[in-house]
Amino acid sequence: MSQRLHLVFGGELKDPSNNVFRNVNDIHMVGIFADYNSAYNAWKAEAQRTVDNAHMRYFIAHLHRLRDEAAEASSTEELGN
């Protein structure tokens, strides 16, 4: 069975109505978590910490969905060719 890894990250957006970061170099990588519940708790803590800044957003990326173990090569592996 594969791990269900989740990445929590966030940063300041150019406009709160879009998901475009103001400065990609300033993205805050909170961490990678082995289960959704842990990722959610980390996301919630960061979102609450930055609640006063309407431009700050944090996200949970489902890393396990980026790789399809049944396929010969994932799309990320094909980029290296």
Sequence and secondary structure as in RCSB ss.txt:
>XXXX:A:sequence
MSQRLHLVFGGELKDPSNNVFRNVNDIHMVGIFADYNSAYNAWKAEAQRTVDNAHMRYFIAHLHRLRDEAAEASS
TEELGN
>XXXX:A:secstr
     EEEEEEEBSSTTS  BS GGG EEEEEESSHHHHHHHHHHHHHHTTT TTEEEEEEEGGGG  TTSSS H
HHHTT 
